[in-house]
Amino acid sequence: MLKIFKQYRPNQIARYVKSYFRGRLFIVGVGAFEFDCGRLLPPMNRDKKALNVLSEVNREIQNLSAASSIS
């Protein structure tokens, strides 16, 4: 299943990745990503913007996991 995000919102993307665990997504203006085991994988085109998005979304996923373990 391919989810298309029209705007880059790291928290929303992190919740999607965490809930579906494996799949593909596309962010308009950034590019396509795959995710597995609840983490974004590095994209085929390793431009700086895509890698920044990758690290920011994975950080948000980690924050969501930490917040859920505290509650």
C-alpha positions as CSV (number, residue, x, y, z in Angstrom):
1,M,0.0,0.0,0.0
2,L,1.3,3.4,-1.0
3,K,0.3,6.4,1.2
4,I,0.8,9.9,-0.3
5,F,1.4,12.8,2.0
6,K,0.7,16.2,0.4
7,Q,2.5,18.0,3.2
8,Y,5.5,17.1,5.2
9,R,4.4,16.6,8.9
10,P,6.9,14.5,10.7
11,N,4.6,13.5,13.6
12,Q,1.8,12.4,11.3
13,I,4.2,10.4,9.1
14,A,5.7,8.8,12.2
15,R,2.3,7.7,13.5
16,Y,1.5,6.2,10.1
17,V,4.8,4.3,9.9
18,K,4.5,3.1,13.5
19,S,1.0,1.8,13.0
20,Y,1.5,0.0,9.7
21,F,5.0,-1.3,10.4
22,R,5.8,-2.1,6.7
23,G,5.0,-0.4,3.4
24,R,5.8,2.6,1.2
25,L,5.0,6.2,1.3
26,F,5.5,9.3,-0.8
27,I,5.9,12.9,0.4
28,V,5.2,15.5,-2.2
29,G,8.3,17.7,-2.7
30,V,10.6,15.2,-1.0
31,G,10.2,11.8,-2.6
32,A,9.4,8.1,-2.0
33,F,10.4,6.1,1.0
34,E,9.9,2.5,2.2
35,F,9.6,1.5,5.8
36,D,10.0,-1.8,7.6
37,C,10.0,-2.8,11.3
38,G,8.4,0.6,12.1
39,R,11.4,2.6,10.7
40,L,11.9,4.6,7.5
41,L,14.6,3.0,5.3
42,P,17.1,5.2,3.4
43,P,15.7,6.2,0.0
44,M,17.3,5.2,-3.3
45,N,18.1,8.9,-4.1
46,R,20.3,9.9,-1.2
47,D,20.0,13.6,-1.4
48,K,20.4,15.7,1.6
49,K,16.7,16.7,2.0
50,A,15.6,13.1,1.9
51,L,18.2,12.0,4.5
52,N,17.1,14.9,6.8
53,V,13.5,13.8,6.4
54,L,14.5,10.2,7.2
55,S,16.3,11.1,10.4
56,E,13.6,13.5,11.6
57,V,10.8,11.0,11.1
58,N,12.8,8.2,12.7
59,R,13.5,10.5,15.6
60,E,9.7,11.2,15.9
61,I,9.0,7.4,15.8
62,Q,11.5,6.9,18.6
63,N,9.8,9.8,20.6
64,L,6.4,8.1,20.1
65,S,7.8,4.8,21.4
66,A,9.3,6.5,24.4
67,A,6.1,8.3,25.2
68,S,4.0,5.2,25.0
69,S,6.3,3.2,27.3
70,I,6.1,6.0,29.9
71,S,2.3,6.1,29.9
